[in-house]
Amino acid sequence: MDRRTVLRATVAGGAAAFSGSLWAGAAVAAPAQPGPSPYGSLRTADGNGIQLPTGFTSRVIARSRQTVSGTSYTWHDAPDGGACFVAGAGWIYVSNSEITPGGGASAVRFNADGSIASAYRILSNTNQNCAGGATPWGTWLSCEEVSRGYVYETYPQGGTAAVRRAVMGRFKHEAAACDPDRRVIYLTEDESNGCFYRFRPNSWGNLAAGTLEVLVAGSATSGPVTWARVSDPDGSPTLTRSQVSGAKRFNGGEGCWYDDGTCWFTTKGDNRVWAYDAVNQRIDLAYDDSLVSGTAPLTGVDNITGAGSGDLYVAEDGGNMEINVITPAGVVAPFLRITGQSSSEICGPAFSPDGTRFYFSSQRGTSGSSSGGITYEVRGPFR
């Protein structure tokens, strides 16, 4: 996967795409280029096989088919999308399981000092749970990456059964991101001719009823967009992506992250990061692997998350097993690299609620199989 990659800030008329966010000060006159990481260069691999900048350390949180330390719970196969939630004085990290059948999602609860308090299952008997997204009301949307798959609303705190939210559409779901300002949820679709959707709940905080819409635009990579209602979210007999004429096609929708008026989402088929400006209703190509000559630091774009600094963190599916940081100043650089796991992919990047700890998984670990997944934590001087 030696493809060229670069972060691209919007240019000329597209500059408004980042207005009102931490990206508003980005240089918009030209595509940004790879440059020095705000954290410095990567050191040699630590005992866990992870290369990190100076001042950062890693630890293993869980391994597939092994009990989570200090608990009796066996961690799931193929850990994928994840997110963190406040839990009293501590927090919870939730992780999907991308296997069929079985799938589902698990959670690890941490004490205030970072020690593991417990681990448990929050979703069972589903299929190929890939990514998803956290809601402002503290639930985790776990998405099935299968044809006419469902979104399941799960409860990280435990003790409450997950609920299937069929009204959010049946398609090959990937990720979700909540926009509390417009009270909608954005959804990506992992198809080579997939779409970008938004779900409008009738009542914010209640996903039992609402309207599914699809983004409509021309073939250009930037410009104004509109939204059109998907008349049959069930996708049968006509698939959701085939119901609206003019729906914009995206090549393999993956990660999705909303912050301060912008929803960032990735497409793995063409190694791009897109920026949907929800304020001005336009899209722009924020990242494209064909815009840099020579070797780019980031290939195989996949899961994405953000930090309070405005930095984006993009995980690689393949590539050289890195998570790259993309700064508002237009710099793309490696933040970490996993060594000795070339047959895996990095999934589920998420920060703890206070922003001091960073979680992610290697889906297949050193074995290259779903039973070899490893979930990690990184600590250090995050900005």
KEFIDREN-46795 format. One line per 2 residues: number of its first residue (from 1); their letters; for each residue x, y, z of N, C-alpha, C. Coordinates in steps of 0.02 Angstrom, whole numbers, plus 50000, padded with zeros to 5 digits. Layout:
# KEFIDREN-46795
NUM) a) X Y Z X Y Z X Y Z; ...
END
This chain:
# KEFIDREN-46795
1) md) 50042 49940 50000 50000 50000 50000 50044 50063 50000; 50091 50067 49952 50136 50123 49949 50104 50179 49909
3) rr) 50052 50210 49938 50016 50263 49904 50034 50330 49935; 50029 50382 49894 50048 50449 49917 49990 50480 49955
5) tv) 50008 50512 50011 49956 50540 50054 49975 50609 50077; 49926 50652 50087 49939 50719 50113 49876 50749 50141
7) lr) 49884 50789 50191 49828 50829 50215 49821 50889 50168; 49758 50903 50150 49746 50961 50108 49696 51008 50141
9) at) 49717 51068 50160 49670 51118 50183 49632 51143 50123; 49572 51167 50133 49533 51192 50077 49564 51254 50047
11) va) 49553 51264 49983 49583 51320 49948 49529 51364 49920; 49548 51427 49906 49505 51476 49874 49435 51475 49904
13) gg) 49384 51459 49862 49315 51462 49885 49299 51411 49939; 49342 51361 49949 49328 51310 49999 49352 51329 50069
15) aa) 49379 51388 50076 49407 51406 50141 49356 51407 50197; 49293 51418 50179 49241 51422 50231 49230 51356 50265
17) af) 49255 51302 50237 49242 51235 50265 49270 51228 50335; 49320 51267 50352 49350 51259 50417 49333 51317 50464
19) sg) 49291 51363 50440 49274 51420 50482 49237 51399 50545; 49251 51433 50599 49217 51419 50662 49245 51360 50699
21) sl) 49300 51331 50675 49329 51274 50709 49402 51288 50723; 49435 51241 50756 49506 51249 50770 49548 51248 50706
23) wa) 49516 51228 50651 49551 51228 50587 49547 51295 50551; 49513 51343 50580 49502 51406 50546 49567 51443 50530
25) ga) 49619 51430 50571 49682 51464 50559 49729 51427 50513; 49707 51371 50485 49751 51332 50442 49767 51371 50379
27) av) 49827 51360 50353 49846 51391 50290 49804 51359 50235; 49766 51401 50199 49721 51375 50149 49744 51391 50079
29) aa) 49802 51422 50072 49825 51442 50005 49850 51384 49964; 49872 51330 49996 49901 51274 49960 49893 51211 50002
31) pa) 49897 51153 49969 49893 51090 50008 49950 51087 50059; 49933 51065 50118 49983 51055 50170 50027 50996 50152
33) qp) 50085 50994 50181 50134 50943 50164 50156 50905 50226; 50183 50845 50218 50214 50811 50275 50267 50855 50306
35) gp) 50272 50852 50371 50321 50892 50406 50337 50863 50474; 50375 50899 50514 50393 50874 50580 50332 50866 50624
37) sp) 50330 50811 50661 50275 50800 50708 50281 50848 50766; 50224 50871 50793 50228 50913 50853 50257 50876 50912
39) yg) 50263 50810 50907 50290 50770 50962 50361 50746 50949; 50389 50763 50892 50456 50741 50876 50456 50674 50841
41) sl) 50515 50648 50827 50523 50586 50790 50508 50525 50834; 50496 50468 50802 50482 50407 50839 50546 50375 50864
43) rt) 50543 50348 50923 50599 50311 50952 50598 50238 50928; 50647 50200 50949 50646 50128 50935 50589 50096 50973
45) ad) 50567 50038 50948 50509 50005 50977 50519 49987 51050; 50466 49995 51089 50469 49977 51160 50456 49902 51168
47) gn) 50446 49879 51229 50436 49808 51242 50372 49781 51212; 50325 49824 51195 50264 49803 51163 50266 49807 51087
49) gi) 50326 49825 51061 50334 49829 50989 50307 49893 50959; 50299 49946 51000 50270 50009 50977 50324 50064 50978
51) ql) 50330 50098 50922 50375 50156 50919 50334 50218 50936; 50360 50257 50983 50325 50316 51008 50373 50375 51013
53) pt) 50348 50436 51016 50392 50493 51028 50419 50493 51099; 50469 50532 51111 50498 50540 51178 50444 50563 51227
55) gf) 50442 50531 51285 50395 50550 51337 50332 50509 51338; 50322 50466 51288 50261 50425 51284 50277 50352 51300
57) ts) 50230 50319 51332 50238 50248 51349 50174 50210 51330; 50182 50145 51321 50124 50103 51303 50116 50046 51353
59) rv) 50055 50020 51358 50042 49958 51394 49987 49920 51358; 49988 49854 51366 49935 49812 51338 49877 49810 51386
61) ia) 49817 49824 51362 49757 49822 51403 49723 49754 51399; 49721 49726 51339 49685 49662 51331 49709 49626 51268
63) rs) 49702 49560 51268 49718 49518 51211 49660 49472 51196; 49645 49463 51132 49590 49419 51113 49599 49350 51142
65) rq) 49544 49321 51167 49541 49253 51194 49581 49245 51258; 49601 49301 51289 49633 49299 51354 49593 49341 51403
67) tv) 49597 49324 51466 49560 49363 51516 49593 49431 51525; 49552 49482 51531 49576 49550 51543 49605 49551 51614
69) sg) 49664 49579 51621 49700 49579 51685 49656 49604 51742; 49654 49566 51798 49616 49584 51856 49542 49569 51852
71) ts) 49521 49536 51797 49451 49518 51788 49446 49444 51768; 49385 49420 51761 49374 49353 51735 49346 49354 51665
73) yt) 49346 49412 51633 49315 49420 51567 49365 49407 51511; 49345 49367 51462 49387 49351 51404 49374 49402 51349
75) wh) 49428 49435 51326 49423 49487 51275 49404 49457 51208; 49367 49495 51169 49339 49471 51106 49391 49468 51050
77) da) 49375 49432 50997 49416 49428 50937 49409 49492 50897; 49460 49506 50856 49459 49560 50806 49432 49626 50834
79) pd) 49464 49654 50885 49441 49719 50911 49444 49772 50857; 49392 49812 50852 49388 49863 50799 49370 49931 50829
81) gg) 49318 49964 50805 49302 50031 50826 49293 50038 50901; 49309 50096 50928 49305 50106 51000 49294 50178 51019
83) ac) 49277 50189 51083 49267 50256 51110 49272 50253 51186; 49282 50311 51217 49286 50315 51290 49226 50354 51318
85) fv) 49208 50336 51380 49152 50366 51414 49169 50378 51487; 49143 50432 51515 49151 50446 51586 49114 50394 51627
87) ag) 49145 50371 51681 49114 50322 51726 49134 50339 51797; 49094 50381 51831 49112 50402 51898 49177 50441 51898
89) ag) 49223 50420 51942 49288 50452 51943 49335 50423 51890; 49313 50370 51857 49354 50338 51806 49323 50345 51737
91) wi) 49335 50295 51695 49310 50297 51626 49304 50226 51599; 49273 50221 51541 49262 50157 51508 49286 50162 51436
93) yv) 49322 50110 51414 49338 50104 51342 49297 50048 51313; 49260 50063 51260 49217 50015 51226 49250 49994 51161
95) sn) 49245 49930 51143 49276 49905 51082 49229 49856 51047; 49221 49864 50981 49182 49818 50940 49221 49755 50924
97) se) 49186 49703 50902 49217 49641 50879 49196 49629 50807; 49243 49633 50761 49227 49626 50690 49232 49554 50666
99) it) 49188 49512 50693 49184 49442 50671 49112 49425 50655; 49104 49373 50614 49037 49347 50596 49039 49271 50598
101) pg) 48992 49239 50633 48943 49270 50677 48974 49286 50745; 48936 49316 50788 48959 49331 50856 48964 49405 50867
103) gg) 49012 49437 50832 49019 49509 50834 49011 49539 50903; 48972 49592 50906 48958 49624 50970 49010 49674 50992
105) as) 49010 49689 51056 49056 49739 51085 49067 49724 51158; 49126 49744 51182 49145 49735 51252 49168 49802 51281
107) av) 49175 49804 51347 49196 49865 51381 49247 49848 51435; 49294 49894 51445 49341 49891 51501 49330 49954 51543
109) rf) 49317 49944 51607 49307 50001 51653 49372 50013 51692; 49392 50077 51695 49453 50097 51729 49437 50137 51792
111) na) 49478 50127 51843 49475 50169 51902 49507 50236 51888; 49501 50283 51935 49528 50349 51925 49603 50350 51914
113) dg) 49639 50300 51942 49711 50297 51934 49732 50259 51872; 49684 50236 51832 49700 50200 51770 49703 50125 51777
115) si) 49697 50100 51838 49696 50027 51847 49629 50000 51821; 49629 49937 51801 49569 49906 51773 49523 49882 51829
117) as) 49461 49905 51827 49412 49886 51878 49372 49825 51857; 49353 49822 51793 49311 49766 51770 49310 49766 51693
119) ay) 49284 49712 51665 49274 49706 51593 49213 49663 51582; 49175 49677 51529 49111 49643 51520 49085 49653 51449
121) ri) 49036 49614 51431 49004 49617 51366 48945 49666 51367; 48939 49708 51314 48882 49754 51310 48839 49740 51247
123) ls) 48862 49697 51202 48823 49679 51143 48845 49610 51120; 48795 49568 51104 48809 49499 51084 48766 49479 51024
125) nt) 48788 49427 50990 48749 49395 50937 48731 49441 50879; 48780 49482 50859 48772 49523 50799 48827 49504 50750
127) nq) 48835 49542 50696 48882 49522 50644 48928 49578 50622; 48993 49563 50621 49043 49606 50591 49037 49678 50617
129) nc) 49038 49685 50683 49033 49752 50712 49100 49788 50702; 49099 49835 50657 49161 49867 50636 49174 49930 50677
131) ag) 49149 49987 50653 49159 50049 50691 49093 50069 50723; 49083 50134 50733 49024 50159 50766 49036 50230 50789
133) ga) 49005 50249 50845 49016 50316 50871 48982 50325 50938; 49010 50371 50978 48982 50387 51043 48928 50440 51037
135) tp) 48878 50437 51080 48826 50488 51080 48837 50536 51139; 48810 50597 51135 48817 50644 51192 48782 50620 51254
137) wg) 48735 50574 51248 48699 50549 51307 48730 50485 51334; 48790 50468 51312 48829 50415 51344 48818 50345 51319
139) tw) 48789 50336 51259 48783 50270 51230 48833 50261 51173; 48843 50199 51154 48888 50181 51099 48848 50152 51042
141) ls) 48854 50181 50982 48821 50155 50923 48867 50106 50889; 48850 50042 50892 48891 49989 50863 48862 49970 50796
143) ce) 48903 49974 50744 48878 49967 50675 48900 49902 50642; 48852 49868 50611 48866 49806 50575 48890 49821 50504
145) ev) 48948 49795 50487 48977 49804 50421 48959 49744 50376; 48895 49735 50365 48870 49683 50321 48814 49714 50279
147) sr) 48799 49683 50222 48745 49708 50180 48680 49712 50220; 48648 49768 50219 48587 49781 50257 48597 49769 50332
149) gy) 48655 49790 50356 48671 49784 50426 48634 49837 50467; 48634 49828 50532 48599 49872 50578 48647 49915 50619
151) vy) 48619 49967 50649 48652 50003 50703 48620 49981 50769; 48662 49966 50818 48638 49947 50885 48660 50000 50934
153) et) 48612 50024 50974 48629 50071 51027 48644 50030 51090; 48705 50037 51116 48727 49998 51172 48743 50044 51232
155) yp) 48750 50013 51290 48756 50051 51353 48821 50032 51388; 48872 50074 51380 48938 50059 51407 48940 50046 51482
157) qg) 48895 50075 51520 48896 50066 51593 48875 49995 51612; 48844 49959 51565 48821 49891 51579 48752 49891 51612
159) gt) 48722 49832 51614 48659 49825 51649 48598 49843 51609; 48606 49866 51547 48550 49883 51503 48560 49849 51437
161) aa) 48508 49815 51412 48513 49779 51349 48520 49826 51290; 48560 49807 51242 48568 49847 51181 48502 49847 51142
163) vr) 48492 49900 51102 48431 49908 51063 48448 49916 50989; 48416 49878 50946 48427 49884 50874 48389 49945 50849
165) ra) 48424 49989 50813 48394 50050 50788 48386 50045 50711; 48336 50007 50690 48326 49993 50619 48310 50057 50579
167) vm) 48280 50106 50611 48261 50167 50577 48322 50206 50553; 48381 50191 50580 48442 50225 50558 48469 50197 50493
169) gr) 48433 50149 50463 48451 50124 50397 48485 50057 50400; 48470 50017 50349 48502 49952 50342 48548 49954 50281
171) fk) 48613 49958 50294 48663 49957 50241 48729 49935 50273; 48781 49935 50235 48846 49912 50259 48878 49969 50300
173) he) 48855 49972 50363 48875 50026 50407 48950 50023 50424; 48978 50081 50436 49046 50085 50461 49048 50127 50525
175) aa) 49047 50192 50519 49055 50235 50578 48997 50284 50585; 48993 50315 50644 48942 50364 50659 48973 50421 50698
177) ac) 48947 50481 50688 48970 50540 50726 48911 50585 50740; 48903 50605 50803 48846 50646 50823 48862 50720 50819
179) dp) 48815 50757 50791 48819 50830 50785 48766 50859 50831; 48783 50878 50892 48733 50903 50940 48706 50971 50922
181) dr) 48741 51008 50879 48718 51075 50861 48658 51072 50813; 48662 51028 50764 48607 51018 50718 48563 50959 50736
183) rv) 48583 50923 50788 48545 50866 50814 48535 50812 50761; 48591 50793 50730 48591 50740 50680 48650 50693 50694
185) iy) 48647 50634 50664 48701 50586 50669 48724 50569 50599; 48789 50578 50584 48817 50562 50519 48839 50489 50518
187) lt) 48831 50458 50459 48845 50386 50452 48883 50374 50387; 48936 50333 50391 48973 50313 50331 48953 50243 50310
189) ed) 48965 50229 50246 48946 50164 50216 49007 50134 50182; 49025 50073 50202 49085 50041 50175 49069 50001 50112
191) es) 49056 50038 50059 49046 50010 49992 49088 50051 49943; 49110 50020 49889 49150 50058 49840 49109 50113 49807
193) ng) 49043 50106 49807 48999 50159 49782 48950 50180 49837; 48977 50185 49897 48935 50201 49955 48916 50274 49959
195) cf) 48877 50290 50009 48852 50358 50020 48871 50383 50089; 48856 50446 50100 48865 50478 50165 48795 50499 50188
197) yr) 48776 50478 50247 48708 50487 50271 48706 50531 50334; 48645 50555 50349 48633 50583 50415 48564 50561 50437
199) fr) 48559 50549 50502 48496 50528 50532 48471 50584 50577; 48408 50603 50567 48377 50656 50607 48327 50624 50655
201) pn) 48344 50615 50719 48295 50589 50766 48237 50637 50775; 48178 50611 50785 48121 50654 50799 48131 50692 50865
203) sw) 48166 50659 50911 48182 50691 50976 48255 50676 50991; 48295 50728 51000 48367 50719 51013 48377 50680 51077
205) gn) 48416 50626 51072 48427 50583 51129 48384 50520 51126; 48339 50516 51079 48295 50458 51070 48300 50436 50997
207) la) 48329 50377 50986 48341 50353 50918 48288 50304 50894; 48231 50304 50926 48177 50257 50908 48142 50278 50844
209) ag) 48144 50342 50827 48109 50366 50767 48146 50425 50739; 48141 50433 50673 48174 50489 50640 48177 50479 50566
211) tl) 48217 50521 50532 48222 50521 50460 48293 50510 50438; 48302 50464 50390 48368 50452 50361 48375 50492 50296
213) ev) 48431 50527 50289 48444 50568 50230 48512 50550 50201; 48520 50564 50136 48583 50550 50102 48609 50615 50071
215) lv) 48676 50622 50071 48707 50682 50043 48703 50680 49967; 48684 50736 49939 48677 50743 49866 48724 50797 49842
217) ag) 48764 50781 49792 48812 50830 49765 48835 50806 49697; 48871 50848 49662 48899 50829 49597 48961 50786 49605
219) sa) 48997 50779 49551 49057 50736 49551 49119 50770 49579; 49117 50836 49587 49175 50872 49611 49192 50852 49683
221) ts) 49255 50864 49701 49277 50846 49769 49264 50902 49819; 49239 50959 49796 49221 51012 49842 49163 51051 49814
223) gp) 49126 51083 49860 49070 51124 49839 49009 51114 49883; 48956 51151 49868 48895 51147 49908 48860 51080 49899
225) vt) 48823 51061 49950 48786 50997 49948 48716 51009 49975; 48673 50960 49961 48607 50959 49991 48595 50890 50020
227) wa) 48538 50882 50052 48519 50818 50082 48450 50798 50056; 48441 50733 50044 48377 50708 50020 48356 50648 50063
229) rv) 48292 50643 50074 48265 50590 50115 48271 50522 50081; 48291 50472 50119 48290 50402 50096 48222 50374 50115
231) sd) 48182 50359 50064 48112 50342 50078 48103 50275 50113; 48150 50229 50102 48144 50162 50133 48210 50144 50167
233) pd) 48219 50164 50230 48281 50148 50266 48295 50074 50272; 48244 50031 50263 48254 49959 50266 48296 49933 50208
235) gs) 48300 49970 50154 48343 49951 50098 48321 49889 50060; 48257 49875 50060 48231 49817 50024 48163 49834 49994
237) pt) 48155 49823 49928 48200 49789 49883 48255 49833 49854; 48250 49899 49863 48301 49944 49835 48349 49966 49890
239) lt) 48414 49956 49879 48465 49974 49928 48461 50049 49944; 48478 50067 50005 48474 50138 50025 48516 50182 49978
241) rs) 48574 50159 49958 48618 50201 49916 48592 50209 49845; 48540 50171 49827 48514 50174 49758 48446 50208 49755
243) qv) 48422 50237 49809 48355 50264 49810 48350 50337 49790; 48406 50374 49794 48403 50446 49781 48448 50463 49722
245) sg) 48419 50489 49669 48457 50511 49611 48503 50569 49630; 48566 50565 49611 48613 50618 49626 48650 50610 49692
247) ak) 48636 50555 49728 48673 50543 49790 48747 50537 49774; 48788 50573 49812 48860 50572 49799 48891 50506 49821
249) rf) 48935 50479 49779 48967 50415 49793 49035 50425 49826; 49048 50383 49875 49112 50384 49910 49141 50313 49910
251) ng) 49206 50310 49898 49239 50245 49887 49262 50214 49953; 49216 50179 49985 49234 50142 50046 49236 50186 50108
253) ge) 49178 50209 50131 49175 50251 50190 49200 50215 50252; 49239 50250 50292 49269 50221 50352 49254 50265 50413
255) gc) 49307 50293 50443 49299 50329 50506 49260 50394 50498; 49234 50418 50555 49192 50478 50555 49200 50513 50622
257) wy) 49211 50579 50620 49223 50617 50682 49195 50687 50674; 49155 50709 50721 49126 50777 50719 49159 50820 50773
259) dd) 49174 50883 50753 49198 50931 50802 49185 51002 50777; 49150 51041 50817 49145 51112 50807 49125 51133 50736
261) gt) 49071 51104 50711 49045 51124 50647 49069 51085 50587; 49118 51041 50597 49144 51001 50541 49140 50927 50557
263) cw) 49117 50888 50509 49119 50815 50515 49172 50789 50467; 49222 50757 50495 49277 50728 50457 49261 50654 50445
265) ft) 49268 50631 50384 49259 50559 50371 49308 50536 50319; 49325 50472 50322 49377 50445 50279 49349 50396 50228
267) tk) 49383 50390 50172 49366 50339 50122 49429 50300 50105; 49426 50235 50117 49486 50193 50110 49502 50177 50038
269) gd) 49451 50176 49994 49464 50157 49924 49507 50206 49886; 49508 50269 49908 49549 50319 49875 49592 50358 49924
271) nr) 49598 50332 49985 49642 50363 50035 49629 50438 50043; 49568 50454 50062 49550 50524 50071 49519 50536 50139
273) vw) 49527 50598 50162 49489 50623 50219 49447 50681 50192; 49383 50679 50206 49337 50730 50184 49315 50773 50243
275) ay) 49299 50836 50229 49273 50881 50280 49204 50905 50257; 49153 50887 50296 49087 50914 50284 49076 50973 50330
277) da) 49068 51032 50300 49055 51093 50337 48980 51096 50350; 48961 51079 50411 48890 51075 50427 48858 51144 50433
279) vn) 48898 51195 50445 48871 51263 50451 48851 51290 50382; 48895 51281 50334 48884 51308 50267 48861 51256 50216
281) qr) 48853 51194 50239 48830 51139 50198 48870 51132 50133; 48933 51113 50141 48977 51100 50085 49027 51047 50106
283) id) 49055 51015 50057 49109 50967 50070 49173 50992 50038; 49228 50971 50066 49294 50985 50038 49338 50925 50049
285) la) 49385 50917 50004 49433 50863 50010 49489 50887 50055; 49492 50859 50114 49540 50881 50164 49606 50843 50161
287) yd) 49605 50787 50127 49664 50743 50128 49660 50696 50068; 49715 50689 50032 49714 50647 49972 49785 50620 49961
289) ds) 49790 50555 49952 49857 50525 49948 49891 50538 49881; 49859 50572 49835 49889 50584 49769 49918 50654 49763
291) lv) 49919 50692 49816 49939 50762 49811 50009 50777 49836; 50046 50727 49854 50115 50737 49877 50162 50695 49835
293) sg) 50215 50725 49811 50267 50687 49775 50311 50652 49826; 50338 50595 49806 50381 50558 49852 50341 50516 49900
295) ta) 50373 50495 49953 50343 50451 50002 50306 50491 50055; 50242 50479 50061 50203 50513 50112 50203 50472 50177
297) pl) 50194 50504 50234 50197 50468 50297 50135 50427 50312; 50079 50441 50278 50016 50409 50295 49986 50375 50234
299) tg) 49972 50310 50240 49937 50272 50188 49884 50229 50222; 49835 50206 50183 49785 50161 50210 49739 50193 50261
301) vd) 49711 50252 50245 49670 50288 50294 49611 50246 50316; 49596 50249 50380 49542 50208 50408 49508 50245 50465
303) ni) 49510 50218 50525 49477 50251 50582 49507 50320 50596; 49466 50365 50622 49488 50433 50636 49458 50456 50702
305) tg) 49496 50495 50739 49471 50527 50799 49504 50595 50806; 49481 50635 50852 49509 50701 50862 49527 50715 50934
307) ag) 49566 50767 50945 49587 50787 51012 49566 50859 51024; 49566 50880 51086 49548 50948 51103 49593 51001 51072
309) sg) 49653 50981 51053 49700 51026 51020 49680 51042 50949; 49631 51005 50922 49613 51012 50852 49648 50963 50807
311) dl) 49697 50926 50834 49731 50875 50795 49684 50817 50779; 49691 50790 50719 49658 50728 50700 49708 50671 50704
313) yv) 49684 50612 50724 49726 50553 50727 49695 50501 50680; 49734 50481 50630 49708 50435 50578 49747 50370 50581
315) ae) 49710 50315 50590 49740 50248 50595 49746 50217 50526; 49796 50176 50517 49808 50142 50454 49781 50071 50455
317) dg) 49748 50053 50401 49732 49983 50386 49784 49960 50336; 49835 49927 50361 49892 49910 50318 49945 49965 50324
319) gn) 49966 49990 50265 50019 50039 50266 50078 50011 50304; 50109 50051 50347 50161 50024 50391 50139 50027 50464
321) me) 50072 50017 50473 50043 50010 50540 50059 50070 50584; 50039 50128 50559 50048 50190 50597 49982 50222 50614
323) in) 49983 50263 50665 49933 50314 50676 49968 50381 50662; 49941 50418 50615 49970 50483 50599 49929 50539 50629
325) vi) 49963 50592 50648 49929 50652 50672 49925 50702 50614; 49868 50734 50608 49857 50787 50558 49840 50849 50597
327) tp) 49882 50899 50593 49873 50959 50634 49833 51013 50598; 49802 51059 50635 49767 51114 50603 49813 51158 50561
329) ag) 49878 51156 50575 49926 51195 50536 49943 51162 50469; 49916 51102 50456 49927 51070 50392 49989 51026 50390
331) vv) 50003 50992 50445 50060 50946 50448 50034 50875 50458; 50060 50829 50419 50045 50758 50426 50109 50723 50447
333) ap) 50107 50686 50504 50167 50653 50529 50149 50593 50570; 50193 50543 50572 50179 50484 50614 50178 50502 50688
335) fl) 50127 50476 50723 50125 50483 50796 50150 50419 50829; 50132 50361 50801 50158 50298 50827 50159 50247 50771
337) ri) 50199 50195 50782 50204 50140 50733 50207 50074 50771; 50168 50025 50749 50171 49957 50778 50216 49915 50734
339) tg) 50265 49883 50764 50311 49841 50726 50293 49768 50732; 50312 49728 50682 50303 49656 50684 50231 49633 50676
341) qs) 50188 49676 50649 50117 49657 50642 50091 49679 50573; 50127 49663 50521 50111 49687 50454 50047 49658 50426
343) ss) 50022 49604 50455 49960 49574 50430 49899 49596 50470; 49905 49652 50505 49851 49677 50547 49829 49745 50522
345) ei) 49787 49778 50561 49766 49847 50549 49754 49879 50616; 49758 49946 50618 49748 49982 50681 49676 50007 50683
347) cg) 49643 49996 50739 49572 50012 50746 49558 50047 50813; 49500 50080 50816 49473 50104 50879 49511 50158 50915
349) pa) 49544 50206 50880 49578 50258 50918 49529 50302 50956; 49545 50315 51020 49501 50355 51062 49540 50382 51122
351) fs) 49525 50443 51141 49556 50473 51200 49512 50462 51262; 49544 50455 51319 49508 50455 51383 49474 50523 51391
353) pd) 49422 50528 51433 49386 50591 51439 49430 50652 51456; 49484 50640 51493 49527 50698 51511 49582 50710 51460
355) gt) 49585 50669 51408 49633 50679 51354 49704 50658 51368; 49716 50624 51424 49785 50605 51443 49804 50535 51422
357) rf) 49755 50494 51403 49769 50425 51383 49735 50411 51316; 49769 50370 51276 49748 50357 51208 49743 50282 51198
359) yf) 49686 50259 51173 49674 50187 51164 49667 50170 51090; 49687 50110 51072 49680 50084 51004 49694 50010 51005
361) ss) 49677 49976 50951 49688 49904 50946 49725 49887 50882; 49763 49833 50885 49789 49800 50825 49742 49740 50815
363) qr) 49703 49742 50761 49648 49695 50755 49670 49622 50754; 49726 49608 50722 49749 49538 50715 49818 49526 50746
365) gt) 49846 49576 50777 49909 49567 50813 49965 49536 50773; 50008 49499 50807 50065 49467 50775 50046 49405 50736
367) sg) 49989 49375 50752 49970 49312 50720 49938 49323 50652; 49911 49382 50640 49877 49394 50577 49807 49365 50574
369) ss) 49781 49339 50630 49714 49311 50632 49672 49348 50683; 49606 49342 50677 49561 49379 50722 49569 49360 50795
371) sg) 49596 49302 50808 49607 49280 50877 49668 49311 50909; 49706 49351 50869 49768 49380 50895 49764 49454 50911
373) gi) 49703 49482 50916 49695 49553 50928 49726 49577 50993; 49751 49638 50992 49782 49668 51052 49756 49739 51059
375) ty) 49736 49758 51119 49713 49825 51134 49763 49860 51179; 49781 49922 51161 49835 49958 51195 49811 50024 51225
377) ev) 49852 50049 51271 49845 50116 51298 49912 50152 51291; 49909 50215 51272 49970 50257 51269 49960 50317 51314
379) rg) 50011 50333 51353 50011 50393 51396 50069 50437 51376; 50061 50502 51387 50115 50548 51373 50092 50619 51370
381) pf) 50136 50665 51351 50119 50736 51351 50079 50758 51290; 50017 50733 51285 49974 50754 51230 49962 50829 51235
383) r) 49961 50862 51179 49950 50935 51180 49875 50951 51177
END
